[in-house]
Amino acid sequence: MRYLKIALGLALVAGLMAVVASPAMAAQPKWVFCNEVTSGKWTNSGCTTSGSGKFETAAVTETVEDTSSGKLELEDSKATGGATAITCEGTNTGTAGANGSDGIKTITATHCTFVKAGSCEEAKGVTAIARNLPWATKLEEVENEKTKKMEVRDSVTSLVAGKTPGWAVECTVAGILKITDTCEGNTSTSATANRTEGTIETNFDEVSEKSPATCSVGGAGAGFVRGPVRVRSRRFILWILALVLGTA
């Protein structure tokens, strides 16, 4: 019998929109946005064209709502009989706030399909549901073990006491048997600003793979998630302004 197990993943990181960091405050990156002022160093409302203008960047001091979407691959590397992998499209709602805080309120995973079905019956389909919502996310500056350079990441935890973010995945095996496997664990994402589009592109990358989820069936280290999520604010155009990332 085959069980499908996946790691924390799909949408995850709903608030990742903008960051500002400097040597003096490197341990506390913050969300920033483009603000209209009397006199500023940007000429357009997206703060992408420098010059004498009426726009300036400012740190977020109140809660800002955002939405995100993406298509991620979720893999169980220890499923009985071999690896099982699926891809899911998804959307979610969240917030960004003061002092680099943000969060994920809702997650909807749709159009999940198999990459490797394993013992799950491909024709019967597969579903994924986020667990232990809402999730809290927090900007932090950490050293990349590979490059040895500092980078800004968004950590993901659960606001449910004693719980961690996770997923419940269900597939059909042996014709009629529905199997649900719950995978949970804290993680983090990298982030790249797309100032032209006014979005932040977050990614479950190799750093996330170093902390795979614990699954109710497969045990510790069974699940992984890979792929990008694009985040857009409902109110402001926000992006990463972090000296540590070499952007300005």
C-alpha positions, 0 to 999 in steps of 0.5 A: 500500500502506498501513502502520499506525504508532502511537506509544508508548502504551497502558499505559503508566504503570503506577506512577503512583499518588501524588506528594508535592512541596513548594517545598523538594523540588519537583524530586523528587516522591515516591509517598505512601500512607495509613499507620496510625499512633498519632496522625494527621490523617486519620480513615479508611484512605484519608486522605480525611477530615481530623480527629484520627485514626489515619492519616497519609500517608507516602512510599513507601520500598519497591517497591509493585506496581500494575496499570492499565487503559485504552482509548487511541486510537493514530493514524498521522498520516502513513500512506500514503493518509491517517491511520489510527487504532485504539483498544485496551483494555489492562492492565499490571503495574508498580511504584512505589518510592522517590524517585518511581521506578516502572516497567512490567513487562508490557503486554497490549493487547486488543480493538483496533479501527479508528477509521480503517482506511485501507488496512488491511483492517478485517475482518482485524483489527489487533494491538499489542504493546509493545516494549523492556520493561521500561519505567522511569518517573520522576516529575518536575516540569516547567513546562507550556508552555501554562499556565506553571505547574509540574506533576508528570508521569511520564516513560517510558523503556526499561530495554533499553540503547540502546532506547526504549519502543514498539509493534509494530502489525500489520495486513493489506493487499492481502488477505493481506500482513501489515505490521508497523510498529514505532514507538518514542520516549520520552514522559510522561503527566499525572496526576490523583488520584481519592482516593475510588476510590484510583486515579491517572488518567494521560493522554497529553495535548497534551504527549505529542503534542509528541514523537511517535514515530519509526516504522520505516515512517513515519519521525520524527513519525508516531505519536500516542497519546491517552487515559487509563489508570487505575492502582491499587495492589495494596497501598496506596491511593495518590494525588497529594499535590502542593502544586504541583498544588494538592491536599492 
